[in-house]
Amino acid sequence: MTAQETMKSKLLGKIADRTAVTGVIGLGYVGLPLAMEFCEAGFTVLGFDVSERVVALLMRGESHIQDVPAAKIAQFVKSGRFVATTDETKLRDADTISIAVPTPLAKTRDPDMSYVIAAAETVARNARPGMLMVLESTTYPGTTRDVMQPRLEARHLTIGSDVFLAFSPERVDPGNPVWNTKNTPKVLGGITQACTDVAAALYGTCIDHIVPVSSPETAELVKLLENTFRSVNIGLANEMAIICDHLGVDVWEVIDAAATKPFGFMKFTPGPGIGGHCIPLDPHYLAWKMRTLNYKTRFIDLASEINSAMPDLVAAKVALALNDESKSVRGSRVLVLGVAYKRDIDDMRESPALDVIRLLEERGAQVAYHDPHVPKFRDEEKEHAGVALTDAEIARADVVVIVTDHSAINYQHLVDTAHLIVDTRNALAKTTPSKARIVSLTPRAVNGALPATAVER
Ligand code: SAJ
C-alpha cells in the first residue's frame, strides 16, 4: 500500500470507528448545527470560534442559534463530546476540519474574503499530515484551490496524500421546519478523488444523502447556481410587477394563476426587494469572479439591478398613495409593518425594510415600525425601537406600509382600523374590504373583478 493509501485508509478507519476528532471552525448558524450532527454521529467534536462570547456561552450549555436547542449543547458539553475553544492550537488534535465562516460583501460589492483567508491561515498553522479540510462557506469558484491549497502546500503538505481538501456548500435554511443539516443532500467535491472519498465518508456518517461531484469548483458553482437561480427568478417576479403596474393588471392574480401549471413553472413573488445573507450576496461572488475573466454576468447584474430598485418603487408608491389624499410624504406619519428580511423570522440582514425606511425618512416622513420578531434594531446611523401595534398607533398613521408579511399580524383588524395601507407582499389578499384604502404594487383584482384601470379590451 502506498503512503497516500495508508494515510487515506488510516483516516477512513478513524472516521468509521468514530475515533476521529472532528473540528468545526465558525460556530454560527452553519457550523454549530454541523458540530451537533457530528456529536450525534458519535464523534468527539472540537468547535473553534474567534468569539470569546460565543465559546463561553456554548461551554455553559447555552445556544445562540435558533435551530440548536441549548439542551443538546449542554448534553454534549457535559459528556465531553463537544468542546468549544478560541485556542487555535487545539485544532492540531483534529483529524477533520470543516470551515463555516462568513463570506460577506465589501462596501464595493466585491467579495470580502477576510474570514476565509483568516480561517485558511489558522488551519495551515495547525495542519498536520492525515487531516481532512472541508471549506463550506459560500464563495467564488476556485477559492478552495486558490486560497486553501497553497497555504497547505506552503507547509509541505501534499493535497491528496498528506492531507485531503474539499469544498462542500452549506445549505442551511434557518428556521426551516422540514429541511435541516441531516436531511438536506450534501454536495461535495475534492481536489483529488481521495479527497472526495474521505469527505464523503465523513459527511456520510451524519447526513442522509451525499452528492459527490468531480471538483471543488463544481461544488462551489452548485451553491452559486442555487442562489443565483433564486435571485434571477425573484428579479423576474419583480419586473412582472412593474409590467403589470403599467398594464393595470394584478400581478398576484397573474402569478397565482400561472402557478396552477403543474409542470414547467416555479412560483416566485414580487416584493419590496430582497434581503438575507445569501440571495443578495452570493450571486455577486460569481459576478466578481467572472469580471476577473472579462465576462459580464448579465442575468446576475440585471436581477440585482431590478431587485435593489424595489425599495425605491415602494417609496414612490407610498408617496403616490399619500398624494391621492392630498398629503405630502414630508410630515406624514408612516407605520412600517414588518422589517425582518422575510416572514416569520427575526433576521434583519440586508433587509429591504432598511432601505424603505431610509428613503421615506429622506423624503421627510416620520417613520415608525412594528415587527413582532424585531423589537429593536440598529442601522448604520441609529437605533430603531419598534412600536406596539395598537389601534391608536394604526389610526395615527397617515399610511401603513406592509414590508414583511409576518403570520402573527391580524390583517383583517388592520384593514378594519387603518386609513390607508400600502401592501408590498399581498398580505391583505384574504381580507374583506373594510375601512382602509389599500394600495398594492399593482392594481388589485378584488373578488375576481378586473381593476377599473385594466387595459381596454
Ligand atoms: N423573496 C421574494 N420573492 C420570492 C422569494 C423570496 O421577494 O419569491 C425575498 C425574501 O423576502 C427575502 C429574499 O428574497 O427578502 C431571500 O429570500 P429566500 O426565500 O431566498 O430566503 P433566504 O435568503 O433565507 O435563502 C435561503 C437560502 N438557503 C441557503 O442558501 C442554504 C436559499 O438557498 C433557500 O432556497 C431559501 O433560504 C429558502 O428556500 O428558504
Residues whose N, C-alpha, C, O or C-beta is under 5 A from the ligand:
A	BS01	SAJ	E170 R171 V172 D173 R230 I234 K267 F268 T269 P270 G271 G273 I274 G275 G276 H277 C278 I279 Y341 K342
